[in-house]
Amino acid sequence: MSSARAPVLIEKLKADTIKVPTVTGEQVAVPSTEPMRGARILLECLLKEGADTIFGYPGGAILHVYDELAKMKGRIRHVLVRHEQGAVHAAEGFARSTG
């Protein structure tokens, strides 16, 4: 992302609160005073694409995503697996069985 576009994302997020849908369809007010960083952008993009469930294994490089996931209570479901390869197989099986 170019540095010229970064302030636009930050300015969009500076409203007092935004209404967001949860997985159950309820509208929840979420404070949006902090700047939008890469982990939050990733999760917002997943939600925008219609993903409501993700599979993963926390580790050093992905901890920022897990921090943001904790802040998104109820908006996206996380399935904890025992191994990275297990996450891939579980996600593929989930995708095939749910369409």
Summary of the structure (lengths in Angstrom):
residues: 99
radius of gyration: 15.0
end to end distance: 32.2
largest distance: 42.3
contacts: 217
relative contact order: 0.14
helix: 45%
strand: 18%
